[in-house]
Amino acid sequence: MRVLAFGDVHGDQGLVKKLADRAEKEHVDLVIICGDFTHFDKSTDNIIGPFKKKHLKVLLIPGNHETVATADFLAEFYGVKNIHGYSVKYGDVGIFGCGGANVGPNFVPDSEIKSLLKQGFDKVKYLNKTIMVTHVHPADSEMGKFTNFFEGSKGVKESINELKPDILLCSHVHEAEGIEEMIGKTKVINVGRAGKIIDL
């Protein structure tokens, strides 16, 4: 399975169109949006539609710029899946997630992040490969060193240590776009606005 994951487009329709074109050109099977696809719940037009027009499967989670309600509305309107606290299965791959962040207007405490991630993970933990999707980066990570404003999430870090997913896809820290690191046996990728293609 080939995945295109990105976050932090903040309503940039031109960038979304380029990402949709790239997904089609690169024969992507699944698009994962790691939150902050709006600018404070505004600019929702043409954010999901370009991918649906190309008949691509889409998963999303909210970031700290949009509410769960906005993510749910867009998911229902476009027939895609919001995996905030949920999971999906594709063959032997399980994907689970939690949106929001431990900072900003759509604050989610670390304890809730951890609980929602476990809730999704428990449905797919028997599968061969598990992918965790968050908006916020883990605490005490390399990508956290790129910002003085956004502390990483202890809930995400503890979930990595306890659930041991194969991959964590996140965004949030714009300056850390493209950074990859290992935490235990989990590969952590900040997918950023430019997006990252991952072969699973």
Secondary structure as the mmCIF struct_conf table of DSSP 4:
data_model
#
loop_
_struct_conf.conf_type_id
_struct_conf.id
_struct_conf.beg_label_comp_id
_struct_conf.beg_label_asym_id
_struct_conf.beg_label_seq_id
_struct_conf.end_label_comp_id
_struct_conf.end_label_asym_id
_struct_conf.end_label_seq_id
STRN STRN1 ARG A 2 PHE A 6
TURN_TY1_P TURN_TY1_P1 HIS A 10 GLY A 11
HELX_RH_AL_P HELX_RH_AL_P1 GLN A 13 LYS A 25
TURN_TY1_P TURN_TY1_P2 GLU A 26 HIS A 27
BEND BEND1 ASP A 29 ASP A 29
STRN STRN2 LEU A 30 ILE A 33
BEND BEND2 GLY A 35 GLY A 35
BEND BEND3 THR A 38 THR A 38
STRN STRN3 HIS A 39 HIS A 39
TURN_TY1_P TURN_TY1_P3 PHE A 40 ASP A 41
STRN STRN4 LYS A 42 LYS A 42
TURN_TY1_P TURN_TY1_P4 ASP A 45 ASN A 46
BEND BEND4 ILE A 47 ILE A 48
HELX_RH_AL_P HELX_RH_AL_P2 GLY A 49 LYS A 53
TURN_TY1_P TURN_TY1_P5 LYS A 54 HIS A 55
STRN STRN5 LYS A 57 LEU A 60
BEND BEND5 ASN A 64 GLU A 66
HELX_RH_AL_P HELX_RH_AL_P3 VAL A 68 TYR A 78
TURN_TY1_P TURN_TY1_P6 GLY A 79 GLY A 79
STRN STRN6 LYS A 81 ASN A 82
STRN STRN7 HIS A 84 HIS A 84
TURN_TY1_P TURN_TY1_P7 GLY A 85 GLY A 85
STRN STRN8 SER A 87 TYR A 90
TURN_TY1_P TURN_TY1_P8 GLY A 91 ASP A 92
STRN STRN9 VAL A 93 CYS A 98
BEND BEND6 GLY A 100 GLY A 100
STRN STRN10 ALA A 101 ALA A 101
BEND BEND7 ASN A 102 GLY A 104
TURN_TY1_P TURN_TY1_P9 PRO A 105 ASN A 106
STRN STRN11 PHE A 107 PHE A 107
HELX_RH_AL_P HELX_RH_AL_P4 ASP A 110 PHE A 121
TURN_TY1_P TURN_TY1_P10 ASP A 122 TYR A 126
BEND BEND8 LEU A 127 ASN A 128
STRN STRN12 LYS A 129 THR A 134
BEND BEND9 HIS A 135 VAL A 136
HELX_LH_PP_P HELX_LH_PP_P1 HIS A 137 HIS A 137
STRN STRN13 PRO A 138 PRO A 138
TURN_TY1_P TURN_TY1_P11 ALA A 139 ASP A 140
BEND BEND10 GLU A 142 GLU A 142
HELX_RH_3T_P HELX_RH_3T_P1 MET A 143 PHE A 146
BEND BEND11 ASN A 148 PHE A 149
HELX_LH_PP_P HELX_LH_PP_P2 GLU A 151 GLY A 152
STRN STRN14 SER A 153 SER A 153
HELX_RH_AL_P HELX_RH_AL_P5 LYS A 154 LEU A 163
BEND BEND12 ASP A 166 ASP A 166
STRN STRN15 ILE A 167 CYS A 170
HELX_RH_3T_P HELX_RH_3T_P2 HIS A 174 ALA A 176
TURN_TY1_P TURN_TY1_P12 GLU A 177 GLY A 178
STRN STRN16 GLU A 180 ILE A 183
TURN_TY1_P TURN_TY1_P13 GLY A 184 LYS A 185
STRN STRN17 THR A 186 ASN A 190
TURN_TY1_P TURN_TY1_P14 GLY A 192 ALA A 194
STRN STRN18 LYS A 196 ASP A 199
#
